[in-house]
Amino acid sequence: DGDDDGDDDGDDEEDQHKRTAGSVPPNTGTIAMTMECLDYLRNSDFGLLVLMKGSSCLAYGGVDILSVAISEQGPTANASTRLGTIFACVGAGCLIGPLVSENFTSLDRPWTLQISCIVSFGLIGAGLSAWAVVDSFWLQCVFTIVRASGSSIVYIDSDILLQKFAKPTMLGRVMALDYAFALLAESLTAFLCGYIMDSNPEVFTVKAMSSCLATTSLLFILFWSWYHVTGHGATHPDVIADAQLGGMCTSTATESAGGRQKKQSSQTSLK
């Protein structure tokens, strides 16, 4: 009897282990889930958009280093006041940019958001190009607003594109990769910018580094423009068809709701 009870207990434990193992969903490990997300992006029509924010960070990631250098220019420069003014202009640009771009974009036409992101690279490049030319501190502040407007637009609109295209089961991982690439690019650019300027301050001045960052922005304008006109991301035919279908469904639902409301109103009047 003791042997029979031992066998029964062993069978119960084995059955419980099988049930527990079967209840664990596949690909729950960190590496497995990350590889699944990368494979999903590789086979999607919008996968490269996860790098759009990161590419903008490569263009403007060094501006904080340059801002400190600008604040210290001039024999009687009040560094803290000048730096605070520059950061205030950054905040103004981050507010103005999305408010203006919202008038020209629509979630029902996602390609407008993609165009907005490409234009924002032009704003980033314009602001940095001006830093490479002008000497007036107040003009530098004005173009800081221009540059910050561009960086804010691409930061927000690229997020919206990913949220629209990624399926719900992948959205968290897609956004995590998006922010990981962006933070890595921004920190890398800031480090390289500071290191290069310290290595030879007479050659790598604020104007020289601004020119380098502006050139980087120009290169990404060319790349993302090619990406757009060749039918990738938000201009992919399947994406456009889905957006148009979504708009039709929304319109139909609105008409149906309006019809039900009219019917209810007429029934109420008859009563």
LUMDREN-50333 format. One line per 4 residues: number of its first residue (from 1); their letters; for each residue x negated, z negated, y negated of N, C-alpha, C. Coordinates in Angstrom, 2 decimals, decimal comma. Atoms other than C-alpha are relative to their C-alpha. Example, Ala and Ser with C-alpha at 12.3 -4.5 7.8 and 13.67 -1.06 7.14 Angstrom:
BEGIN
1	as	-0,89/0,00/1,19/-12,30/-7,80/4,50/-0,90/0,00/-1,20  0,82/0,06/1,19/-13,67/-7,14/1,06/0,77/-0,73/-1,09
***
This chain:
BEGIN
1	dgdd	-0,83/0,00/1,21/0,00/0,00/0,00/-0,86/0,00/-1,25  0,90/0,05/1,15/-2,86/-0,84/-2,36/-0,60/1,35/-0,28  0,57/-1,34/0,18/-4,36/2,57/-1,72/1,02/0,94/-0,59  -1,06/-0,87/0,53/-1,01/4,24/-2,39/0,22/-0,25/-1,47
5	dgdd	-0,19/0,31/1,41/-0,62/2,37/-5,68/-1,14/0,55/-0,83  1,15/-0,55/0,73/-4,14/3,38/-6,71/0,12/1,49/-0,18  -0,17/-1,45/0,09/-3,38/7,02/-5,91/1,05/0,36/-1,03  -1,06/-0,28/0,96/-0,15/6,86/-7,91/-0,49/-0,20/-1,43
9	dgdd	0,52/0,24/1,35/-1,93/5,34/-10,90/-0,94/1,11/-0,42  0,91/-1,10/0,32/-4,62/8,02/-10,71/0,76/1,27/-0,35  -0,80/-1,19/0,29/-1,97/10,75/-10,59/0,66/-0,10/-1,36  -0,65/0,18/1,30/-0,16/9,26/-13,57/-0,98/0,21/-1,13
13	eedq	1,00/-0,18/1,03/-3,36/9,11/-15,60/-0,38/1,47/-0,17  0,34/-1,42/0,06/-4,19/12,71/-14,68/1,10/0,80/-0,68  -1,12/-0,70/0,64/-0,69/13,89/-15,65/0,04/-0,27/-1,49  -0,01/0,35/1,42/-0,90/11,99/-18,93/-1,12/0,73/-0,74
17	hkrt	1,12/-0,70/0,63/-4,31/13,53/-19,66/0,34/1,48/-0,20  -0,39/-1,41/0,13/-2,93/17,02/-18,99/1,00/0,20/-1,12  -0,99/-0,12/1,06/0,06/16,41/-21,26/-0,63/-0,15/-1,36  0,68/0,23/1,28/-2,18/15,08/-24,02/-0,86/1,20/-0,38
21	agsv	0,85/-1,16/0,27/-4,61/17,98/-23,70/0,83/1,20/-0,40  -0,84/-1,14/0,32/-1,76/20,48/-23,77/0,66/-0,11/-1,36  -0,65/0,19/1,30/-0,31/18,94/-26,92/-0,93/0,23/-1,17  0,96/-0,22/1,07/-3,53/19,49/-28,92/0,00/1,47/-0,36
25	ppnt	-0,02/-1,41/0,37/-3,19/22,74/-30,89/-1,40/0,60/0,05  1,31/-0,64/-0,05/-6,00/25,28/-30,51/-0,61/0,12/-1,38  0,74/-0,25/1,24/-8,68/25,85/-33,16/0,19/-1,11/-1,04  -0,16/1,10/0,94/-8,40/22,38/-34,68/-1,33/-0,51/-0,52
29	gtia	1,30/0,42/0,49/-12,14/21,89/-35,12/-0,31/0,64/-1,35  0,32/-0,50/1,34/-13,61/22,36/-38,60/-0,62/1,38/0,06  0,68/-1,30/-0,10/-15,90/25,20/-37,56/0,95/1,07/0,50  -0,94/-0,98/-0,55/-13,21/26,90/-35,50/1,03/0,43/-1,03
33	mtme	-0,99/-0,34/1,01/-10,68/26,72/-38,32/-0,61/0,84/-1,12  0,68/-0,79/1,04/-13,22/28,04/-40,83/-0,25/1,42/0,47  0,24/-1,34/-0,54/-14,16/30,95/-38,58/1,30/0,79/0,12  -1,31/-0,66/-0,07/-10,48/31,71/-38,05/0,41/0,50/-1,37
37	cldy	-0,33/-0,41/1,37/-10,00/31,81/-41,83/-0,84/1,19/-0,45  0,88/-1,12/0,36/-13,00/34,09/-42,33/0,43/1,28/0,71  -0,46/-1,17/-0,74/-11,72/36,42/-39,61/1,31/0,52/-0,59  -1,27/-0,39/0,64/-8,28/36,41/-41,26/-0,26/0,76/-1,29
41	lrns	0,32/-0,68/1,26/-9,79/37,37/-44,63/-0,67/1,34/0,25  0,71/-1,25/-0,31/-12,01/40,02/-43,05/0,97/1,10/0,41  -0,96/-0,99/-0,48/-9,00/41,74/-41,51/1,20/0,18/-0,94  -1,11/-0,10/0,95/-6,73/41,37/-44,54/-0,30/1,07/-1,05
45	dfgl	0,13/-1,00/1,05/-6,13/43,78/-47,41/-0,52/-0,60/-1,31  0,36/0,65/1,26/-7,14/41,22/-50,03/-1,18/-0,96/0,16  1,01/0,99/-0,33/-10,02/39,33/-48,42/-1,06/-0,22/-1,06  1,07/0,14/0,99/-12,60/40,05/-51,12/0,44/-0,76/-1,25
49	lvlm	-0,48/0,73/1,17/-10,38/38,44/-53,75/-0,43/-1,47/0,03  0,46/1,38/-0,09/-11,63/35,09/-52,45/-1,35/-0,18/-0,71  1,28/0,05/0,70/-14,93/35,98/-54,16/0,12/0,31/-1,49  -0,14/-0,40/1,40/-13,48/37,01/-57,52/-0,34/-1,15/-0,95
53	kgss	0,30/1,14/0,86/-13,59/33,55/-59,07/-1,48/-0,34/0,05  1,42/0,27/-0,14/-17,07/33,00/-57,68/-0,86/0,99/-0,75  0,78/-1,01/0,73/-18,30/36,26/-59,16/0,05/-0,25/-1,51  -0,07/0,33/1,44/-17,04/35,19/-62,60/-0,90/-1,19/-0,31
57	clay	0,87/1,16/0,22/-18,92/31,90/-62,18/-1,46/0,41/-0,04  1,37/-0,51/0,09/-22,11/33,88/-61,61/-0,29/0,54/-1,39  0,18/-0,56/1,35/-21,52/35,43/-65,03/-0,02/-1,08/-1,07  -0,05/1,00/1,08/-20,68/32,30/-67,02/-0,51/-1,37/0,43
61	ggvd	0,43/1,30/-0,49/-22,17/29,52/-64,89/-1,10/-0,65/-0,81  1,10/0,56/0,77/-25,16/29,11/-67,17/0,32/-0,31/-1,44  -0,32/0,17/1,43/-23,26/28,78/-70,45/-0,14/-1,45/-0,46  0,18/1,39/0,41/-23,39/24,98/-70,43/-1,45/-0,27/-0,37
65	ilsv	1,43/0,14/0,33/-27,18/25,17/-70,38/-0,29/0,66/-1,34  0,21/-0,71/1,26/-27,12/27,71/-73,19/0,65/-0,74/-1,16  -0,68/0,74/1,07/-24,65/25,61/-75,17/-0,85/-1,16/-0,50  0,88/1,09/0,41/-27,04/22,67/-75,17/-1,16/0,54/-0,84
69	aise	1,11/-0,60/0,75/-29,86/24,94/-76,34/0,45/0,44/-1,39  -0,52/-0,43/1,30/-27,68/26,37/-79,13/0,21/-1,20/-0,92  -0,27/1,19/0,82/-26,70/22,88/-80,30/-1,28/-0,59/-0,59  1,28/0,56/0,47/-30,38/22,02/-80,74/-0,77/0,95/-0,91
73	qgpt	0,67/-0,95/0,88/-31,24/25,08/-82,80/0,13/-0,43/-1,45  -0,04/0,34/1,42/-32,04/24,66/-86,47/-0,80/-1,26/-0,28  0,86/1,16/0,31/-34,41/22,19/-88,19/0,77/-1,27/-0,25  -0,79/1,21/0,30/-31,64/19,83/-89,28/1,30/-0,02/0,80
77	anas	-1,21/-0,13/-0,81/-29,20/20,50/-86,49/0,48/-1,37/0,48  -0,63/1,19/-0,55/-26,79/17,71/-85,64/0,48/0,38/1,41  -0,23/-0,53/-1,35/-26,93/18,37/-81,90/1,32/-0,46/0,59  -1,23/0,51/-0,62/-24,05/16,12/-80,82/1,24/0,63/-0,61
81	trlg	-1,15/-0,62/0,67/-21,64/17,52/-83,42/0,13/1,46/0,37  -0,03/-1,43/-0,35/-22,59/21,12/-82,70/0,44/0,21/1,45  -0,38/-0,13/-1,41/-22,27/20,64/-78,94/1,48/-0,33/0,19  -1,42/0,32/-0,09/-18,90/18,95/-79,35/0,88/1,11/-0,54
85	tifa	-0,76/-1,13/0,56/-17,72/21,86/-81,52/0,07/1,15/0,99  0,02/-1,08/-0,99/-18,78/24,36/-78,87/0,98/-0,31/1,14  -0,91/0,36/-1,08/-16,90/22,46/-76,16/1,45/0,01/-0,45  -1,37/-0,10/0,53/-13,84/22,25/-78,40/0,45/1,46/0,00
89	cvga	-0,33/-1,43/-0,02/-13,97/26,04/-78,73/0,26/0,48/1,43  -0,25/-0,33/-1,41/-14,20/26,29/-74,93/1,43/-0,39/0,38  -1,36/0,45/-0,29/-11,01/24,25/-74,66/1,05/0,88/-0,65  -0,94/-0,89/0,69/-9,28/26,45/-77,23/0,12/1,33/0,72
93	gcli	-0,03/-1,26/-0,72/-10,26/29,58/-75,36/0,72/-0,10/1,32  -0,68/0,20/-1,28/-9,07/28,17/-72,03/1,52/-0,11/-0,17  -1,43/0,07/0,28/-5,67/27,55/-73,64/0,55/1,35/-0,45  -0,49/-1,26/0,58/-5,36/30,83/-75,52/0,05/1,12/1,03
97	gplv	0,11/-1,12/-0,94/-6,46/33,19/-72,75/1,21/0,17/0,91  -1,15/-0,15/-0,90/-3,75/32,51/-70,14/1,32/0,21/-0,72  -1,25/-0,19/0,75/-1,01/32,28/-72,79/0,17/1,45/-0,45  -0,06/-1,40/0,42/-1,87/35,76/-74,04/0,19/0,92/1,20
101	senf	-0,07/-0,89/-1,16/-2,37/37,35/-70,61/1,34/-0,07/0,71  -1,30/0,15/-0,67/0,96/35,99/-69,37/1,02/1,03/-0,49  -0,92/-0,99/0,54/2,74/38,48/-71,64/-0,18/1,39/0,61  0,29/-1,33/-0,54/1,16/41,40/-69,78/-0,06/0,00/1,53
105	tsld	0,08/0,09/-1,46/1,32/40,21/-66,16/1,33/-0,47/0,57  -1,22/0,42/-0,69/4,04/39,60/-63,62/-0,31/-0,22/1,46  0,21/0,27/-1,42/4,09/38,07/-60,16/0,67/1,05/0,86  -0,65/-1,08/-0,73/6,46/40,84/-59,09/-0,83/1,28/-0,01
109	rpwt	0,94/-1,13/0,05/3,72/43,33/-60,05/-1,42/-0,56/0,08  1,28/0,72/-0,13/0,60/41,67/-58,64/-1,21/0,79/-0,47  1,13/-0,79/0,49/-1,62/44,58/-59,63/-0,29/-0,27/-1,47  0,25/0,36/1,40/-1,16/43,49/-63,24/-0,88/-1,24/-0,10
113	lqis	0,86/1,18/-0,03/-2,76/40,16/-62,36/-1,44/0,40/0,32  1,34/-0,45/-0,35/-5,68/41,99/-60,79/-0,67/0,70/-1,18  0,53/-0,65/1,20/-6,11/44,14/-63,89/-0,40/-1,06/-1,03  0,31/1,08/0,94/-5,99/40,97/-65,99/-1,33/-0,67/0,34
117	civs	1,27/0,59/-0,41/-8,85/39,52/-63,95/-1,17/0,90/-0,37  1,08/-0,93/0,34/-10,93/42,65/-64,49/-0,26/0,00/-1,50  0,15/0,05/1,46/-10,28/42,57/-68,23/-0,69/-1,28/-0,42  0,61/1,28/0,36/-11,32/38,93/-68,28/-1,52/0,05/0,14
121	fgli	1,45/-0,17/-0,09/-14,80/39,95/-67,11/-0,53/0,67/-1,26  0,41/-0,61/1,26/-14,94/42,12/-70,21/-0,06/-1,01/-1,13  0,03/1,05/1,02/-14,09/39,12/-72,38/-1,21/-0,92/0,19  1,19/0,83/-0,26/-16,78/37,06/-70,68/-1,26/0,73/-0,47
125	gagl	1,17/-0,78/0,41/-19,30/39,85/-71,21/-0,09/0,16/-1,51  0,01/-0,15/1,46/-18,26/40,33/-74,85/-0,49/-1,28/-0,68  0,44/1,27/0,59/-18,70/36,64/-75,64/-1,48/-0,25/0,19  1,42/0,21/-0,27/-22,10/36,48/-73,98/-0,87/1,02/-0,74
129	sawa	0,75/-1,02/0,76/-23,24/39,75/-75,61/-0,14/-0,41/-1,46  0,07/0,46/1,39/-22,39/38,29/-79,01/-1,01/-1,13/-0,14  1,01/1,06/0,04/-24,49/35,21/-78,22/-1,41/0,59/-0,02  1,32/-0,63/-0,05/-27,37/37,60/-77,58/-0,36/0,69/-1,31
133	vvds	0,24/-0,77/1,23/-27,00/39,15/-81,05/0,10/-0,88/-1,25  -0,26/0,71/1,25/-25,59/36,76/-83,66/-0,85/-1,26/-0,10  0,76/1,22/0,27/-27,46/33,86/-85,26/0,87/-1,10/-0,61  -0,86/0,97/0,65/-24,60/32,18/-87,12/0,67/-0,89/1,05
137	fwlq	-0,59/0,94/-0,94/-23,40/29,04/-85,36/1,50/0,19/0,08  -1,45/-0,13/0,00/-19,79/29,60/-86,39/0,45/1,28/0,68  -0,31/-1,21/-0,76/-19,81/33,15/-85,06/-0,19/-0,24/1,49  0,18/0,36/-1,40/-21,19/31,78/-81,83/1,19/-0,78/0,53
141	cvft	-1,19/0,75/-0,40/-18,23/29,41/-81,76/1,20/0,92/0,21  -1,11/-0,96/-0,14/-15,78/32,26/-82,29/-0,10/0,75/1,33  0,16/-0,76/-1,24/-17,24/34,23/-79,40/-0,01/-0,93/1,22  -0,20/0,96/-1,08/-17,25/31,05/-77,32/1,47/-0,02/0,41
145	ivra	-1,43/-0,06/-0,29/-13,46/31,17/-77,60/0,33/1,26/0,80  -0,22/-1,26/-0,72/-13,52/34,81/-76,46/-0,46/-0,13/1,45  0,56/0,13/-1,35/-15,74/34,03/-73,49/0,83/-0,96/0,85  -0,78/0,99/-0,74/-13,74/30,95/-72,47/1,39/0,53/0,35
149	sgss	-1,28/-0,63/-0,31/-10,51/32,96/-72,66/-0,10/0,82/1,27  0,19/-0,81/-1,20/-11,88/35,36/-70,09/-0,20/-0,83/1,25  0,25/0,82/-1,18/-13,15/32,68/-67,74/1,26/-0,73/0,45  -1,24/0,69/-0,34/-9,81/30,85/-67,88/1,00/0,95/0,65
153	ivyi	-0,93/-0,98/-0,56/-7,81/34,01/-67,18/-0,34/0,31/1,45  0,37/-0,35/-1,37/-9,79/34,97/-64,08/0,14/-1,21/0,92  -0,13/1,21/-0,82/-9,76/31,37/-62,85/1,45/-0,19/0,46  -1,41/0,24/-0,32/-5,96/31,17/-62,97/0,61/1,18/0,77
157	dsdi	-0,65/-1,15/-0,61/-4,91/34,71/-62,08/-0,53/0,30/1,40  0,51/-0,20/-1,36/-7,24/34,95/-59,07/0,62/-1,01/0,95  -0,71/0,99/-0,81/-5,65/31,74/-57,79/1,40/0,47/0,36  -1,38/-0,46/-0,22/-2,18/33,21/-58,20/0,03/1,12/1,03
161	llqk	0,05/-1,10/-0,96/-3,16/36,35/-56,28/-0,19/-0,52/1,43  0,23/0,55/-1,34/-4,49/34,34/-53,34/1,22/-0,76/0,50  -1,20/0,74/-0,40/-1,42/32,10/-53,31/1,13/0,94/0,39  -1,06/-0,96/-0,30/0,82/35,15/-53,24/-0,26/0,73/1,32
165	fakp	0,31/-0,85/-1,15/-1,00/37,06/-50,50/-0,27/-0,78/1,28  0,38/0,74/-1,20/-2,26/34,37/-48,10/1,23/-0,58/0,69  -1,13/0,58/-0,72/0,12/33,28/-45,37/-0,09/-1,52/-0,03  -0,01/1,46/0,19/1,16/29,61/-45,48/-0,96/-0,75/0,92
169	tmlg	0,87/0,72/-0,93/-0,83/28,60/-42,39/-1,48/0,17/-0,34  1,39/-0,24/0,38/-4,02/29,93/-44,00/-0,28/-0,36/-1,46  0,16/0,16/1,45/-3,42/29,13/-47,68/-0,98/-1,12/-0,36  0,90/1,11/0,31/-5,20/25,77/-47,67/-1,45/0,35/0,22
173	rvma	1,38/-0,37/-0,29/-8,33/27,15/-46,05/-0,49/1,11/-0,93  0,38/-1,07/0,91/-8,32/30,27/-48,22/-0,36/-0,56/-1,37  0,28/0,59/1,30/-8,13/28,22/-51,40/-1,25/-0,88/0,03  1,20/0,82/-0,13/-10,81/25,85/-50,11/-1,26/0,88/-0,06
177	ldya	1,14/-0,91/0,06/-13,19/28,78/-49,55/-0,17/0,56/-1,41  0,04/-0,54/1,36/-12,29/30,18/-52,96/-0,72/-0,97/-0,94  0,63/1,00/0,87/-13,25/26,94/-54,73/-1,43/-0,29/0,43  1,36/0,24/-0,47/-16,31/26,45/-52,53/-0,96/1,06/-0,53
181	fall	0,83/-1,08/0,51/-17,69/29,86/-53,47/-0,19/-0,11/-1,51  0,07/0,10/1,45/-16,88/29,29/-57,14/-0,96/-1,11/-0,44  0,86/1,13/0,39/-18,56/25,88/-57,36/-1,46/0,27/0,38  1,36/-0,34/-0,41/-21,58/27,12/-55,42/-0,63/0,99/-0,98
185	aesl	0,52/-1,01/0,93/-21,96/30,14/-57,71/-0,29/-0,60/-1,37  0,19/0,59/1,32/-21,54/28,09/-60,88/-1,21/-0,93/-0,03  1,14/0,92/-0,03/-24,02/25,40/-59,86/-1,31/0,74/0,18  1,22/-0,78/-0,20/-26,54/27,98/-58,67/-0,43/0,70/-1,28
189	tafl	0,32/-0,69/1,24/-26,34/29,95/-61,90/-0,51/-0,98/-1,06  0,44/1,01/0,98/-26,66/26,81/-64,03/-1,43/-0,46/0,31  1,34/0,44/-0,38/-29,71/25,67/-62,06/-1,05/1,08/-0,32  0,96/-1,08/0,25/-31,43/29,07/-62,25/-0,21/0,22/-1,50
193	cgyi	0,10/-0,20/1,45/-30,65/29,41/-65,95/-0,91/-1,06/-0,63  0,82/1,07/0,54/-32,15/26,02/-66,77/-1,44/0,08/0,47  1,35/-0,10/-0,54/-35,14/26,53/-64,49/-0,79/1,12/-0,66  0,69/-1,15/0,60/-35,98/29,94/-65,92/-0,33/-0,27/-1,46
197	mdsn	0,27/0,31/1,41/-35,66/28,76/-69,52/-1,13/-1,01/-0,15  1,08/0,99/0,07/-37,93/25,79/-68,85/-1,35/0,58/0,41  1,26/-0,57/-0,47/-40,51/27,95/-67,11/-0,74/0,74/-1,10  0,64/-0,72/1,10/-41,15/30,05/-70,22/0,97/0,08/-1,18
201	pevf	-1,00/0,05/1,08/-39,07/29,02/-73,27/-0,20/1,08/-1,06  0,24/-1,01/1,03/-40,73/31,56/-75,56/0,53/1,36/0,39  -0,50/-1,30/-0,47/-39,67/34,51/-73,43/1,48/-0,08/0,33  -1,39/0,13/-0,45/-36,43/33,29/-71,87/0,76/-0,89/-0,99
205	tvka	-0,73/0,70/1,05/-34,61/32,29/-75,03/1,50/0,05/0,29  -1,46/-0,03/-0,14/-30,88/31,75/-75,50/0,50/1,45/-0,03  -0,44/-1,39/0,10/-30,50/35,39/-76,51/-0,36/0,80/1,25  0,42/-0,72/-1,20/-32,45/36,67/-73,52/0,87/-0,37/1,19
209	mssc	-0,83/0,42/-1,12/-30,47/34,60/-71,03/1,45/0,43/-0,18  -1,36/-0,49/0,26/-27,19/35,54/-72,72/0,11/1,47/0,38  0,02/-1,42/-0,38/-28,14/39,19/-72,24/0,06/0,16/1,52  -0,01/-0,07/-1,47/-28,81/38,59/-68,55/1,38/-0,31/0,56
213	latt	-1,34/0,35/-0,48/-25,46/36,89/-68,03/1,03/1,06/-0,38  -0,90/-1,07/0,41/-23,67/39,61/-70,00/-0,15/1,22/0,91  0,24/-1,10/-0,93/-25,28/42,23/-67,76/0,64/-0,28/1,36  -0,65/0,38/-1,26/-24,08/40,32/-64,71/1,51/0,22/-0,08
217	sllf	-1,43/-0,21/0,20/-20,55/40,38/-66,11/0,35/1,48/0,04  -0,24/-1,45/-0,01/-20,80/44,14/-66,68/-0,03/0,55/1,41  0,09/-0,46/-1,39/-21,86/44,70/-63,07/1,26/-0,35/0,78  -1,22/0,39/-0,71/-18,85/42,78/-61,82/1,23/0,74/-0,53
221	ilfw	-1,08/-0,86/0,51/-16,56/44,77/-64,13/0,03/1,30/0,79  0,10/-1,26/-0,74/-17,80/47,92/-62,41/0,45/-0,18/1,45  -0,36/0,21/-1,40/-17,42/46,44/-58,93/1,50/-0,21/0,17  -1,42/0,30/-0,17/-13,92/45,02/-59,37/0,88/1,15/-0,48
225	swyh	-0,75/-1,21/0,39/-12,78/48,18/-61,17/0,03/0,99/1,16  0,03/-0,85/-1,20/-13,93/50,19/-58,15/0,94/-0,54/1,06  -0,88/0,64/-0,99/-12,14/47,70/-55,90/1,47/0,27/-0,32  -1,38/-0,20/0,42/-8,95/48,16/-57,91/0,44/1,46/0,17
229	vtgh	-0,42/-1,41/0,00/-8,88/51,97/-58,24/-0,05/0,62/1,39  0,07/-0,53/-1,37/-9,73/52,52/-54,56/1,08/-0,58/0,90  -1,16/0,45/-0,76/-6,55/50,74/-53,48/-0,24/-1,24/0,84  0,21/1,25/-0,71/-7,77/47,31/-52,44/0,69/-1,15/-0,73
233	gath	-0,61/1,17/0,62/-6,29/43,89/-53,06/1,43/0,27/-0,41  -1,37/-0,13/0,49/-3,17/44,02/-55,21/0,45/1,44/-0,13  -0,39/-1,41/0,08/-3,23/47,84/-55,33/0,08/0,66/1,38  -0,14/-0,55/-1,35/-3,17/48,27/-51,55/1,46/0,41/0,21
237	pdvi	-1,39/-0,47/-0,17/-0,06/50,31/-50,54/0,91/-1,01/0,67  -0,84/0,99/-0,68/1,18/47,61/-48,18/0,38/-1,15/-0,93  -0,26/1,08/0,95/0,87/44,97/-50,90/1,04/0,43/-1,02  -0,96/-0,51/0,98/2,75/47,14/-53,40/1,38/0,10/0,63
241	adaq	-1,29/-0,12/-0,68/5,49/47,84/-50,84/0,64/-1,38/0,19  -0,54/1,35/-0,18/5,86/44,12/-50,09/0,50/-0,56/-1,32  -0,41/0,50/1,32/6,04/43,33/-53,82/1,31/0,64/-0,43  -1,23/-0,70/0,37/8,69/45,99/-54,40/1,17/-0,47/0,86
245	lggm	-1,05/0,50/-0,88/10,66/44,79/-51,36/0,44/-1,39/-0,42  -0,34/1,33/0,47/10,47/41,24/-52,64/0,85/0,04/-1,25  -0,78/-0,15/1,22/11,79/42,37/-56,01/1,42/0,45/0,30  -1,33/-0,47/-0,39/14,68/44,22/-54,35/0,81/-1,13/0,62
249	ctst	-0,71/1,11/-0,63/15,53/41,17/-52,25/0,47/-1,01/-1,04  -0,38/0,94/1,07/15,52/38,97/-55,34/1,17/0,52/-0,80  -1,09/-0,61/0,75/17,75/41,42/-57,19/1,30/-0,05/0,78  -1,20/0,03/-0,84/20,16/41,63/-54,24/0,57/-1,40/0,08
253	ates	-0,46/1,39/-0,07/20,31/37,86/-53,94/0,66/-0,42/-1,29  -0,60/0,33/1,29/21,03/37,56/-57,65/1,37/0,62/-0,15  -1,30/-0,66/0,08/23,83/40,13/-57,45/1,02/-0,67/0,91  -0,91/0,67/-0,93/25,30/38,40/-54,41/0,47/-1,33/-0,57
257	aggr	-0,38/1,27/0,60/25,22/35,05/-56,16/0,97/0,21/-1,15  -0,91/-0,30/1,10/26,87/36,61/-59,20/1,38/0,38/0,51  -1,28/-0,38/-0,57/29,56/38,13/-57,00/0,77/-1,20/0,52  -0,67/1,20/-0,51/30,29/34,81/-55,31/0,54/-0,84/-1,14
261	qkkq	-0,43/0,80/1,14/30,50/33,10/-58,70/1,26/0,60/-0,62  -1,19/-0,65/0,55/32,98/35,70/-60,00/1,22/-0,23/0,91  -1,11/0,20/-0,94/35,06/35,34/-56,83/0,55/-1,41/-0,11  -0,43/1,36/0,14/35,14/31,57/-57,17/0,77/-0,21/-1,31
265	ssqt	-0,68/0,12/1,29/36,13/31,88/-60,83/1,39/0,58/0,04  -1,32/-0,63/-0,08/38,99/34,23/-60,03/0,95/-0,85/0,85  -0,83/0,87/-0,84/40,22/31,93/-57,24/0,46/-1,23/-0,79  -0,34/1,18/0,80/40,12/28,99/-59,64/1,08/0,34/-1,01
269	slk	-1,01/-0,39/0,99/42,13/30,89/-62,25/1,35/0,22/0,65  -1,28/-0,20/-0,69/44,75/31,84/-59,64/0,66/-1,33/0,32  -0,58/1,34/-0,31/45,13/28,20/-58,66/0,59/-0,61/-1,26
***
